[in-house]
Amino acid sequence: MNLSIVIPLLNEEESLLELHNWIVKVMTLHQFSYEILFIDDGSRDKSWSIIAQLSVENPNVKGIRFLKNFGKSQALHAGFARAQGDVIITMDADLQDNPEEIPQLYDMIINQHYDLVSGWKKKRYDSVVAKNLPSKLFNWAARKTSGVELNDFNCGLKAYKNIVVKNIEVSGEMHRYIPVLAKNAGFDKIGEKVVLHQARKYGVTKFGMDRFVNGFLDLITIWFLSRFGKRPMHLFGLLGSIMFVIGFFATFFIIVVKLIKLNTGYSTILVTDNPLFYIALTSMIIGTQLFLAGFLGEIILRTKNNEERYKIATEINF
């Protein structure tokens, strides 16, 4: 099979039929073998009914319905687990991603041998203040932190080799950072393609300004996981050891000074009356806690089990 098109969605009943017909037109024109995987992330409108009807009319349509809204990352994770195509395309269901871009993305993966190609919505139709400027700041921070030189991490239109999606774990809200996850997994050939951005035709956006705050927090998380996710002792153990040593030598210094003054007849105060003693003691306690945090992190990594991250209500054609 040439293509698996994974489409996460939430309450997009107005656009699904039009999007399906558009994709089928492109697939037929280019003679691709394909499957369309609609991942209904707990929609409360008629989205699932439309997907079910499309699956009857088109055997290439498959659907997964979550019991409730688990988030875009979980929807992508479910789609990636079931995708069978040589190339996996992800796109949003709101018609802002153009299916006409799919053949070129496919060509970049198959003939130019990219592991992953990310879309870049260079010209956007969103509000400049509400989305464009925060998005530029977010993408700049993501580039500097991750080392992945992409201009648009948030673009939902991406293409992957099958082996890439089978070797990454998309959890939490890490869908923005799939290229970073791919790089961390060893897939270095990451490309970018300028794609058309279309104004939303139906409904309203499901993301508010909080996505940028959450995005920056997730960026810190993925930076930490990429650097220390498999060796937390290297960070917490190092910081804990440094703080403990500083506190220990500060305490040792206080005691030595106290003894010298006693032996030489100088007046002195109680050790417990010295503010530096409490600073040193606090440093030793925090250092011990950090060291234990790293130690426990190492134990958890060696004993953790995969957790169920979403509950599926119904599947079609799998």
Buried (B, 14 or more C-beta within 10 A) or exposed (E): BBBBBBBBBBBBBBBBEEBBEBBBEBBEEBEBEBBBBBBBBBBEBBBBEBBBBBBEEBEBBBBBBBEEBBBBBBBBBBBBEBBEBBBBBBBBBBBBBBBBBBBEBBBBBBEEEBBBBBBBBEEBEBEEEEBBEBBEEBBEBBBEBBEBEBBBBBBBBBBBBBEBBEBBEBBBBBBBBBBBBBBBBEBEBBBBBEBBBBEBEEBEEBEEEEBBEBBBEBBEBBBEBBEBBEBBBEBBBBBBBEBBEBBBEBBEEBEEBBEEEEEEEEEBEEEEEBEEBEBBBEBBEBBBBBBEBBBEBBEEEEEEEEEEBBEBEEEBEE
